[in-house]
Amino acid sequence: MKTQKRLGIWMDHSTANLLDLNAKKDSRSIVSKFNESTKEEALKRSESLMHNKRQQMQEEYYKEIADVILKYDHVLLFGPTNAKTELHNFLNKDSHFKDVKIDVASADKMTENEKNAFVKKYFENIH
């Protein structure tokens, strides 16, 4: 039986920390390009433009995370906001992810060590 490739992703709407416990290097991050300065700039023009910009950039952020998820068999999305659920719904609409098991769990703000421990414990408990 081949080893399952597993990934934990702690995320909110601005940052996703990708935690592959089998990787040789430390975790990496994906950062949303929709930040305060982008928000302010778009809001100066119009509120609807700001919402469209946020939606467009949020989708780019989710697509960037999705590209990484495709390389794994089992993924845990966790974090303090509903971004994890939004990403999960985004992935469920795409048939490319039908063979990737995706779990969602709530978690508070955490240090790097707490995130790693959370992912390790989660995957140990589900063999």
WOZIGI-V906106 format. One record per run of one state. SS is the DSSP state (H for helix, E for strand, - for the rest). FROM is the first residue (numbers start at 1). LEN is the number of residues. Records with the same first field share a line. If there is no record, write none. Layout:
SS=FROM-LEN ; FROM-LEN
//
This chain:
-=1-5 ; 12-3 ; 20-8 ; 32-4 ; 46-1 ; 70-4 ; 80-3 ; 93-2 ; 98-3 ; 107-5 ; 125-3
E=6-6 ; 15-5 ; 28-4 ; 74-6 ; 101-6
H=36-10 ; 47-23 ; 83-10 ; 95-3 ; 112-13
//
